[in-house]
């Protein structure tokens, strides 16, 4: 065995809390490294290529790029492979597998906000892997920036997470990603050169054995329109060349013979086809059908698998089923149970934190993920692909300890809100069995509070939280762990306005309905019996005729009806609709619409069930 350092390569991941500037910093690094042609038009947040990423302003999928910079010490060009990672804990599966490919990380921290919940999450993953971190205090040009305070809080976080002495002795760079400037102090230089120099100095070069048998762990999958499935990963040992025979070791230990048909490396945002590559490099192979994340590609004569990627288990699940509404088949391209099953199980190949299970019904599947957002992104992606289906209200996944005690997941909740709304937020979290850990007043007069809350208590909370804080409150959550179940709790205190009949909503019918609550639809919309058309102001549901027409007796009445003015309806986003759902409701999802509906559409049948439930409760008492 001959271990050597590849001084011509550095492999790093950029990690941070949501919106602390990761993707913007990558933009700056790419531009300064002259990755783009002089006349090339490049969008901002160039690494967020997914439509949903651009719309939501967050990174969902881990992505690779590479730049080349000159190292004056070694007097050679050094290739820096960069992985931009998600900052939201719901996409932790992406972060966890990326850590297998890199030798160090850039940890971005907002100079005003300091370390936030997801900062803790991503840093914990990096430290567990033994990685060296470079701390980048970003956005030092903000008016409310306090870079020294942010740095001190970051150091405390390293210590709190059990960093080694070597890890806690991290280099620090101050930066403004938007202006592409950095410095060793808050007095920034003209460009990002201090950051480049720090990466070359402190991020370890890959230690490899190029003469050893070839081994690579598949950490990501993609698809090429011309060459099919692509598998990405880091070469841990040996070399690979086009035409080379390989053995693919599957997750269950099977050995399958493969051939390296097409080989790529990263250069900027492009895949460059090459004939060979060696240990320490991050590569992409094409033409390997059926390959999965976590599998090992090896030399056929030495089929030695690498340790599999470990991902934290899901905490929330939803039922995905065939659309059974009266409007089924109107708006979607794919709606059968066979198509739904194929699509969900195909997702498992790239979404390592997801779980899909069969149910007793052939028309429904249990889908588990890391949080509501994780599942919402899947729902939205499928909708845009043309799928039509229905989903249930999210529910937490319970476990039992060795003594048979029921355990449920808990979240750390970090909230910033105004002083005049903090009382309402505290009251709401108290009802959801939240336990306050800290409360601090910020310099600007806002209040920051930290709670430990059952995940179950947060289902549907964000929608109510934004209402209570007039849309100005900020909430972040982080998985805390499993603990004893906290008992029964109510998470919704209002009912639904439910359509009485199938038809088209009328101004007259809606005017009568809006006195009872908040409407989700305006006039001229197709609805069906049992469809939820608004939120009732009181507990329980109210069936209402929103299609009712006014019987006209004369022209004066007709003209008077024209004058009716409705309050603009509250058009729910997908996230809001998922949070709104009650246990007896489903969300119909199509390429054109989201519709909340009752599981039982018939009003009389629903009424009988409610009556029987009340009667049974009275008899128990």
TALIN-V770936 format. One record per residue. PSI is psi in radians with two decimals (999 if undefined). Layout:
{{PSI} {PSI}}
//
This chain:
{{2.25} {1.69} {2.21} {2.84} {2.29} {1.53} {-0.14} {0.07} {2.49} {2.40} {2.01} {2.68} {2.51} {2.10} {2.60} {2.96} {2.81} {2.32} {0.44} {0.04} {0.32} {-0.99} {-0.65} {-0.68} {-0.71} {-0.72} {-0.83} {-0.73} {-0.74} {-0.75} {-0.78} {-0.52} {0.14} {0.73} {-0.56} {2.64} {2.72} {-0.65} {0.13} {2.25} {2.09} {2.24} {2.69} {2.69} {0.89} {-0.48} {-0.39} {1.37} {-0.36} {2.38} {-0.75} {-0.62} {-0.76} {-0.69} {-0.74} {-0.24} {0.46} {2.74} {2.23} {-0.75} {2.37} {2.38} {2.64} {2.57} {3.07} {2.50} {2.83} {2.23} {2.71} {2.27} {1.90} {-0.45} {-0.86} {-0.16} {0.81} {2.79} {2.30} {2.26} {2.23} {1.89} {2.17} {2.29} {2.10} {2.12} {2.74} {2.61} {-0.15} {2.34} {-0.43} {-0.37} {0.56} {-0.47} {-0.64} {-0.75} {-0.79} {-0.71} {-0.50} {-0.64} {-0.35} {-0.29} {-0.27} {2.91} {-0.06} {2.98} {2.66} {2.04} {1.96} {2.34} {2.25} {2.25} {-0.36} {-0.76} {-0.52} {-2.98} {2.39} {3.11} {-0.84} {-0.37} {-0.80} {-0.78} {-0.91} {-0.63} {-0.69} {-0.76} {-0.73} {-0.76} {-0.67} {-0.54} {-0.06} {0.30} {2.57} {2.41} {2.47} {2.12} {2.17} {1.90} {1.80} {2.87} {0.67} {-0.20} {0.03} {2.56} {-0.63} {0.31} {2.38} {1.31} {-0.65} {-0.72} {-0.78} {-0.69} {-0.77} {-0.71} {-0.61} {-0.73} {-0.78} {-0.65} {-0.73} {-0.82} {-0.74} {-0.57} {0.10} {0.53} {2.53} {2.92} {-0.70} {-0.75} {-0.64} {-0.31} {1.07} {2.56} {2.67} {2.34} {2.36} {2.48} {2.86} {1.77} {-0.64} {-0.60} {0.04} {0.89} {2.59} {2.85} {2.90} {-0.20} {2.97} {-0.22} {1.68} {2.64} {-3.01} {-0.26} {-2.87} {0.22} {-0.69} {-0.58} {-0.77} {-0.82} {-0.70} {-0.69} {-0.83} {-0.57} {-0.71} {-0.43} {2.12} {2.48} {2.54} {2.29} {2.05} {2.84} {1.69} {-0.46} {-0.10} {2.89} {2.56} {2.35} {2.36} {2.39} {2.21} {2.04} {-0.20} {2.67} {2.64} {-2.92} {2.29} {2.27} {-0.46} {-0.49} {0.20} {-2.60} {2.39} {2.45} {2.22} {2.55} {3.10} {2.41} {2.05} {-0.54} {2.66} {-2.88} {2.84} {2.50} {2.76} {2.35} {-0.07} {2.43} {2.42} {2.76} {2.20} {2.08} {1.99} {3.01} {-0.42} {0.23} {-0.03} {2.61} {2.11} {2.32} {2.28} {2.97} {2.36} {1.70} {-0.80} {2.35} {2.30} {2.65} {2.91} {2.41} {1.90} {-2.25} {0.10} {2.67} {2.11} {2.14} {2.28} {2.90} {-0.52} {2.88} {2.75} {2.95} {2.48} {-0.36} {2.61} {2.14} {2.96} {2.27} {2.44} {2.70} {0.22} {1.53} {2.45} {-0.02} {2.66} {2.71} {2.38} {-0.20} {2.74} {2.36} {2.20} {3.01} {2.32} {-0.54} {-0.20} {1.21} {1.36} {1.88} {2.60} {2.75} {2.39} {2.79} {2.19} {2.24} {2.39} {2.55} {2.68} {2.74} {-0.25} {2.55} {2.75} {2.70} {2.19} {2.23} {2.94} {2.41} {2.15} {0.26} {2.85} {-0.34} {0.14} {2.38} {-0.12} {-0.66} {-0.21} {2.74} {-0.67} {2.16} {0.00} {2.80} {-0.58} {-0.79} {-0.69} {-0.76} {-0.81} {-0.79} {-0.75} {-0.77} {-0.48} {-0.58} {-0.53} {-0.40} {-0.55} {-0.38} {1.49} {-0.36} {0.00} {2.63} {2.45} {2.26} {2.55} {2.70} {3.13} {-0.48} {2.36} {-0.21} {0.03} {2.68} {2.49} {2.05} {2.13} {2.47} {-3.03} {-0.14} {3.06} {-0.72} {-0.72} {-0.81} {-0.61} {-0.68} {-0.70} {-0.80} {-0.83} {-0.69} {-0.80} {-0.70} {-0.76} {-0.39} {-0.11} {0.14} {2.58} {2.21} {-3.09} {2.60} {2.69} {3.05} {2.43} {2.56} {2.62} {2.77} {2.07} {2.71} {2.94} {2.47} {-3.12} {-0.38} {0.04} {0.11} {2.46} {2.22} {2.54} {2.76} {2.55} {2.66} {2.52} {2.19} {2.13} {2.10} {2.37} {2.21} {2.98} {2.76} {-0.56} {-0.15} {-0.12} {-0.59} {-0.77} {-0.69} {-0.77} {-0.73} {-0.75} {-0.75} {-0.55} {-0.73} {-0.38} {0.39} {0.55} {2.56} {1.97} {2.27} {-0.48} {2.65} {2.22} {2.53} {2.26} {2.92} {-0.61} {0.09} {-0.20} {2.93} {2.36} {2.19} {2.58} {2.24} {2.68} {2.07} {2.45} {2.37} {-0.64} {-0.65} {-0.29} {-0.17} {2.05} {0.01} {-0.67} {-0.72} {-0.79} {-0.61} {-0.80} {-0.62} {-0.80} {-0.56} {0.24} {0.59} {0.05} {-0.24} {2.61} {2.27} {2.32} {2.53} {2.72} {2.31} {2.19} {-0.63} {3.12} {2.47} {3.09} {2.41} {2.44} {0.07} {-3.08} {2.47} {2.56} {2.36} {-0.17} {2.28} {0.16} {2.77} {-2.91} {2.59} {2.10} {2.34} {2.36} {-0.53} {2.88} {2.36} {-2.72} {2.27} {2.47} {2.70} {-0.73} {-0.81} {-0.69} {-0.59} {-0.69} {-0.61} {-0.62} {-0.27} {-0.28} {-0.15} {-2.72} {2.18} {2.60} {-0.18} {2.68} {-2.91} {2.67} {0.37} {2.36} {2.25} {2.88} {2.81} {2.28} {-0.05} {2.38} {2.12} {-0.06} {3.08} {2.16} {2.51} {-0.28} {2.88} {2.71} {2.93} {2.75} {2.06} {2.30} {2.55} {1.67} {-0.03} {0.02} {2.32} {2.50} {2.26} {2.04} {2.35} {-0.40} {3.04} {-0.62} {-0.74} {-0.66} {-0.82} {-0.64} {-0.63} {-0.55} {-0.53} {-0.16} {2.24} {2.23} {2.57} {2.32} {2.35} {2.73} {1.81} {1.94} {2.45} {2.98} {-0.80} {-0.76} {-0.72} {-0.73} {-0.77} {-0.55} {-0.51} {2.39} {2.97} {-0.53} {0.37} {2.73} {2.77} {2.02} {2.19} {2.17} {2.93} {-0.33} {-0.28} {2.80} {2.34} {2.20} {2.38} {2.81} {2.55} {-0.76} {2.02} {-0.60} {2.14} {-0.75} {-0.75} {-0.72} {-0.72} {-0.73} {-0.73} {-0.75} {-0.75} {-0.78} {-0.65} {-0.74} {-0.73} {-0.76} {-0.65} {-0.73} {-0.68} {-0.63} {-0.67} {999}}
//
